[in-house]
Amino acid sequence: KGMKAAIKAPPVDELRRKLSLKLCTRPESEAAAVEPSQACQLPGCTVGTPRKGAVFDLNHNGAEEAFEQLRRERGIPDDTPAGAWLFQAFAKAAIRAVADGGVWKAYGKFNLS
């Protein structure tokens, strides 16, 4: 008969500590925010290197533009950054998903399904 693997849910308190907006990474400089090739300065890093056949178009206001409809529907204040609001929404969903087995920890990382 089919056996279902038991997945151990991570401690909710640990997940809450890790899901802090203060811990989010940000570009080290304005140049990195504007120019993808400046995003990684580590030796051997190829994050910003163009690849043949690949097209990358960065819209710096994309999150805010996409968020406008949600802002109107939910009455979210104009001074609330889209990225911060969306991060908090996903963080809350992850906390709720722990009880249902939707979050697990592997190789030191939390996974949300």
N, C-alpha and C positions, 0 to 999 in steps of 0.2 A: 504494500500500500504506500501511497505517497507520503513522504516525510517532509515536513516544513522545517527549515533550519531556524533555530531560535536566534534572533538578533538581539543583542543586549543594548538597550537604549542608554545613551549617555546620561550622566547626571545633569539635570535641568539647570542647577545653579552654575555649573561649569559652562554650559552653553550660553546662559544669560551673560556671564562675564565676557565671553568671547565675542558675543554679538553686540559690541559697543561701537557706536558711530565714531568715537574717539580713536578706535583702533584701525579704522579704514586707512588704507594707503592712499597717498596723493602724490602727484608728480613733484619731484624735488625742486623744480624751477618752472617759471612761466614758459620757457622754451620747450620743456617736455610736454606741457599742456597744449601747446600750439603745434609742435612738430613731432610726429610719432617717432622719427629717427632719434630723437633726444630722450625717449622714454627710458632707455636702459643704457647705462654707462659702464656696466660690468664687462670685463674682458671676455670675449667670445660670445656675448649676447647678440642675437640676431633679431630681436623683437621688432625693431623699426626698419629692418632691411627690406627694400622692395623685392618682390619675387616675380619672376616672369609670368605674365598672364593674370597676376593678381591686381585688383583695383581696390584702393582703400580711400574712402572719402570720409573725413571726420567732420561731423556737424557738432560744434561745441554747444549749441543750444538745443540739441535734439531731445534731451530728457525734458527740458522745460516746455518745448513745443508739444511733445507727446502728452505731457502732463496737464496741459491747459483744459482739456475736456473734463478730466477727473477733478481738477481744481474747481471748475464751475459746478459740476454735479454734486460734489461733496462739501462745497462751501469752504474749501481750504484757503486760508489767507494767502494773498499774493507774495508776502515776504517769506513764506515757507519754501525752502529749496526743494525742488522735485527729488533730487538724489537722496536727501536726508529723509524725506517722507516715505519714499519707496523702500529705502533700507529698513526703516522701522517697521513697515508693513510686512516685509519678508522675514524680519527677525521675529515678530510676533507669530507669524505663521509657523516658523520653525519650532518655536517654544510649544505651540499647541500640537504640532505633529509628533513630538516626542512620545506622548502617551499612546499614539496609534502605531508606533514603530516606524514612523516616516523619517526619523533622523537616527543615524548611527555614526559611530566614530571608527575610522580605519586609518592606519598609518599616521596617526596624530591629527587627522583632519575630520571635520564634521561633514557629513553627507546628508542632503535633504532630498527626499524623493517624493 
